[in-house]
Amino acid sequence: MFLKINGYDVILPSAEANTFIAEQITKVIQRDVTESEFLRNLDTFIVPL
């Protein structure tokens, strides 16, 4: 929702990308990756509307 308000969206082009992001969400919650690493991984899927 925050992204759309600011003119962006998250596009996951494949099942592999969806799985990758799900794994990254789990890792950041468990503190296996830092927030900055998570955001860097997510950044490639954020696109302008």
PyMOL commands that set and color helices and strands:
alter all, ss='L'
color gray80, all
select helices_A, chain A and resi 2-5+15-29+35-43
alter helices_A, ss='H'
color red, helices_A
select strands_A, chain A and resi 8-10+46-48
alter strands_A, ss='S'
color yellow, strands_A
deselect
rebuild
show_as cartoon
